Structure formats: C-alpha cells, structure tokens
C-alpha cells in the first residue's frame, strides 16, 4: 500500500552542511520514506544510507535521523540535477521501492553508502531490479575488512549485478570499507562495474562516520557529480 501524507518544505541542518529539502513522506510497503521530485525528472535515484539505516521520517516530512549521512545530506543536490529522489529506511523492501520509482521515471538507480551497500546487495539478491547500482564507501569484498559479510558474499555471483559504479575515497580509513577491497570487487564483477576514485577533503571524528574521508567530507560536490553522471 502506498499513501501520501503531506507536502511541506523543511530545513535540515548538520555540522558541516546546511540545506533545504522539499518532499513528501510516503508510506511504502509498511515503512515511511521520503520522496523528492523536481519539475521534470530525467532519472530516479533511491538513496540507502549507512549505519543502521533508520531515517525516522515524521508525518510532517522531517527526517528524525541520518541527516548527516553523505547521501542524505546531499539529496537536495541530486534533485537540483533533475533526479527524482527516494530516501528509504533500512526496513523498506527494495523491490517495492524500485517498482515505485520506475513509475516515476526510468532509469532507476540505487545508491547505497557504507552499510547501505550491503542492504542494496541484499535487496537485489531478493529480487529488486534497478537499472543501475552505485556503491559509495562500500563493504565490497572480503578485502574491504568484513570477510564474512560483503557485497560479493551477499550476491554470490556477478550475474545478479546491474551496471555498477563504485565511488570510493583513496584514504577511507574505516575498517570495513578499506580501499584495498575495491580492486578485488572489480575483478569479481568483471565488465559490470567500474570505479571513480576520489581524494582530498578532510577527516573528522570516527573514520567510519559521515564526516571522515569515508563520508567525502568537504568533497561532497565531487561525489554528487560522480553519482549523477552514472545515469
């Protein structure tokens, strides 16, 4: 069941970025997600934040959590690039989300970051069929640092991958998204995947959190440009 709740402008503030979003909270497959749409979308983008992935969208269209996540805090930038954007919760069925956005505008691109890359892989393993996949700061392969749980182990076979873009910071210091995990993933994926390496910015606090190199702190525009070019 899909139900629109309200349409209100709202403002989100985080320690590094202040930005405005305007969207619709939507009940999608039993979870509440946030939908944002430009006047004339040219593609659809489903954003899957990292951590526990719980966004807590309120009935008046506010995000209760994950405001600083690298994909979430740049969501408005994707809308400005004419993407229809859906920020989904950890419990959202990715198949339902992809089908919903396919009715808005194809191609449908799923973008996950950090632990969200695992949830993206799990959704695809369960039957979600996005047109493309973006993995930023991903838990990609055993060499990424999490030997038993990574995108390779979840999917098992690269045949399940749609065309895939990896976006990774060369100095990502998070213990489960180490840069050395990228090349083994690309070898496993074959022609289905390519990488855009980023460098620069600053790292503050926990290296696995949103304002380390892991979260593309102060190079958000370059991350957005890399993802937006993959449509």
C-alpha positions as CSV (number, residue, x, y, z in Angstrom):
1,X,0.0,0.0,0.0
2,X,1.3,3.5,-1.0
3,X,-0.1,6.5,0.7
4,X,1.0,10.2,0.5
5,X,0.9,12.0,3.8
6,X,1.7,15.7,3.2
7,X,3.9,18.1,1.3
8,X,5.8,20.6,3.3
9,X,9.1,22.4,3.0
10,X,11.5,21.7,5.7
11,X,15.1,22.5,6.7
12,X,17.8,20.1,7.8
13,X,21.0,21.2,9.4
14,X,24.1,19.2,10.1
15,X,27.5,20.2,11.5
16,X,29.1,20.6,8.0
17,X,26.3,21.5,5.7
18,X,23.0,23.4,5.9
19,X,20.5,22.6,3.2
20,X,16.8,22.7,2.4
21,X,14.7,19.9,1.1
22,X,11.1,19.8,0.0
23,X,9.5,16.4,-0.2
24,X,6.6,14.1,0.5
25,X,6.6,11.4,3.3
26,X,5.2,8.3,1.7
27,X,4.1,5.0,3.2
28,X,5.8,2.4,1.1
29,X,5.5,-1.3,1.9
30,X,4.8,-0.6,5.5
31,X,7.7,1.9,6.0
32,X,7.7,5.6,5.8
33,X,10.2,7.0,3.3
34,X,10.9,10.5,1.9
35,X,10.1,11.3,-1.8
36,X,11.6,14.4,-3.5
37,X,10.8,15.3,-7.1
38,X,12.0,18.1,-9.5
39,X,9.6,19.6,-12.0
40,X,10.9,17.4,-14.9
41,X,12.9,14.4,-13.6
42,X,15.3,12.7,-16.0
43,X,16.0,9.7,-13.8
44,X,15.2,8.2,-10.4
45,X,17.6,7.7,-7.5
46,X,17.0,5.6,-4.4
47,X,19.3,6.5,-1.6
48,X,20.2,3.9,1.1
49,X,22.2,5.5,4.0
50,X,24.7,3.6,6.1
51,X,24.7,2.7,9.8
52,X,21.5,1.1,10.9
53,X,19.7,2.8,8.1
54,X,16.8,4.1,10.2
55,X,15.7,7.5,9.0
56,X,12.5,8.1,11.1
57,X,10.5,10.2,8.6
58,X,7.8,12.1,10.6
59,X,4.3,12.7,9.4
60,X,5.1,16.3,8.6
61,X,8.1,15.4,6.4
62,X,11.1,15.6,8.6
63,X,14.0,13.2,8.9
64,X,14.4,12.2,12.5
65,X,17.8,10.5,11.9
66,X,20.6,10.2,9.3
67,X,20.6,13.9,8.4
68,X,24.4,14.0,8.2
69,X,24.8,10.8,6.1
70,X,26.8,11.5,3.0
71,X,23.9,10.6,0.6
72,X,21.2,12.1,2.7
73,X,22.8,15.4,3.3
74,X,23.4,15.8,-0.5
75,X,19.9,14.6,-1.5
76,X,18.8,18.1,-2.5
77,X,21.8,18.4,-4.8
78,X,20.6,15.4,-6.7
79,X,17.1,16.9,-7.0
80,X,18.8,20.0,-8.5
81,X,20.3,17.7,-11.1
82,X,16.8,16.6,-12.1
83,X,16.7,13.3,-10.2
84,X,13.5,12.1,-8.5
85,X,14.9,11.0,-5.2
86,X,13.6,8.5,-2.7
87,X,15.4,8.1,0.7
88,X,14.4,4.8,2.1
89,X,14.5,3.2,5.5
90,X,16.5,0.1,6.5
91,X,13.3,-2.0,6.5
92,X,12.0,-0.8,3.2
93,X,11.6,-3.6,0.6
94,X,13.9,-2.5,-2.2
95,X,11.8,-4.3,-4.8
96,X,8.8,-2.2,-3.8
97,X,10.9,1.0,-3.9
98,X,12.3,0.2,-7.3
99,X,8.9,-0.5,-8.7
100,X,7.5,2.7,-7.2
101,X,10.3,4.8,-8.7
102,X,10.0,3.0,-12.1
103,X,6.6,4.5,-12.3
104,X,8.0,8.0,-11.7
105,X,10.9,7.9,-14.1
106,X,13.4,5.4,-15.5
107,X,16.3,4.7,-15.3
108,X,16.1,3.8,-11.6
109,X,19.4,3.9,-9.9
110,X,20.0,2.5,-6.4
111,X,22.8,4.3,-4.5
112,X,24.0,2.8,-1.2
113,X,26.7,4.0,1.1
114,X,28.7,2.1,3.7
115,X,26.4,-0.5,5.3
116,X,23.8,0.7,2.9
117,X,25.8,-1.1,0.2
118,X,25.0,-4.4,2.0
119,X,21.3,-3.6,2.1
120,X,21.4,-2.8,-1.6
121,X,23.0,-6.1,-2.4
122,X,20.5,-7.9,-0.1
123,X,17.6,-6.2,-1.9
124,X,19.0,-7.2,-5.3
125,X,19.5,-10.8,-4.0
126,X,15.8,-10.9,-3.1
127,X,14.7,-9.8,-6.5
128,X,15.0,-6.0,-6.8
129,X,15.9,-5.0,-10.3
130,X,17.2,-1.4,-10.5
131,X,18.6,-0.3,-13.9
132,X,21.9,0.7,-12.3
133,X,23.7,0.4,-8.9
134,X,26.1,2.9,-7.2
135,X,28.2,1.7,-4.2
136,X,29.9,4.5,-2.3
137,X,32.3,3.8,0.6
138,X,31.2,0.2,0.1
139,X,31.7,-3.1,2.1
140,X,32.6,-4.7,-1.2
141,X,34.8,-7.7,-0.8
142,X,36.5,-9.7,1.9
143,X,39.5,-7.4,1.5
144,X,37.3,-4.4,2.5
145,X,37.6,-5.7,6.0
146,X,34.5,-7.6,6.7
147,X,35.4,-11.1,5.4
148,X,32.1,-12.9,6.1
149,X,29.6,-10.1,5.1
150,X,30.2,-8.0,2.0
151,X,28.6,-7.3,-1.4
152,X,30.4,-10.3,-3.0
153,X,29.3,-12.7,-0.3
154,X,25.7,-11.5,-0.4
155,X,25.3,-11.7,-4.1
156,X,27.4,-14.8,-4.7
157,X,27.5,-14.2,-8.5
158,X,28.2,-11.1,-10.5
159,X,25.4,-12.2,-12.9
160,X,23.0,-10.5,-10.4
161,X,24.7,-7.1,-10.7
162,X,23.2,-4.4,-12.8
163,X,25.7,-2.0,-14.3
164,X,27.6,-0.7,-11.2
165,X,29.6,2.3,-10.3
166,X,31.9,2.2,-7.2
167,X,32.8,5.6,-5.7
168,X,35.5,5.4,-3.1
169,X,37.8,7.7,-1.2
170,X,41.5,6.7,-1.6
171,X,42.1,7.4,2.1
172,X,39.0,5.9,3.6
173,X,40.1,4.7,7.0
174,X,37.0,2.7,8.0
175,X,38.0,-0.8,9.0
176,X,35.2,-2.4,6.9
177,X,35.4,-0.3,3.8
178,X,39.2,-0.2,3.2
179,X,40.3,0.9,-0.3
180,X,42.1,-2.3,-0.9
181,X,38.7,-4.0,-1.2
182,X,37.9,-2.2,-4.4
183,X,40.1,-4.0,-6.9
184,X,39.1,-7.5,-5.8
185,X,35.4,-6.4,-6.2
186,X,36.1,-5.1,-9.7
187,X,37.8,-8.3,-10.7
188,X,34.9,-10.3,-9.4
189,X,32.3,-8.1,-11.1
190,X,34.1,-8.0,-14.5
191,X,32.7,-5.7,-17.1
192,X,29.7,-4.9,-14.9
193,X,31.5,-2.5,-12.6
194,X,33.8,0.4,-12.8
195,X,35.3,2.8,-10.1
196,X,35.6,6.5,-9.6
197,X,38.3,7.3,-7.1
198,X,38.1,10.5,-5.1
199,X,40.7,12.2,-2.8
200,X,41.0,15.3,-0.8
201,X,38.7,16.9,1.8
202,X,39.2,16.4,5.5
203,X,38.5,13.7,8.0
204,X,36.9,14.5,11.4
205,X,36.0,12.1,14.1
206,X,35.3,8.4,13.7
207,X,36.8,7.2,10.4
208,X,33.6,5.1,9.8
209,X,31.3,8.0,10.2
210,X,29.8,10.6,7.9
211,X,32.5,13.3,8.4
212,X,35.5,11.2,7.8
213,X,37.0,10.6,4.4
214,X,34.5,7.8,4.4
215,X,31.7,10.3,4.0
216,X,33.5,12.5,1.5
217,X,33.7,15.4,3.9
218,X,34.2,18.7,2.0
219,X,34.3,17.0,-1.4
220,X,30.6,16.2,-1.4
221,X,30.2,18.0,-4.8
222,X,32.6,15.7,-6.4
223,X,30.8,12.7,-5.0
224,X,27.5,14.0,-6.2
225,X,28.9,14.7,-9.7
226,X,30.3,11.1,-9.9
227,X,27.0,9.6,-9.0
228,X,24.9,11.9,-11.1
229,X,27.0,11.2,-14.2
230,X,26.0,7.5,-14.0
231,X,22.5,7.6,-15.5
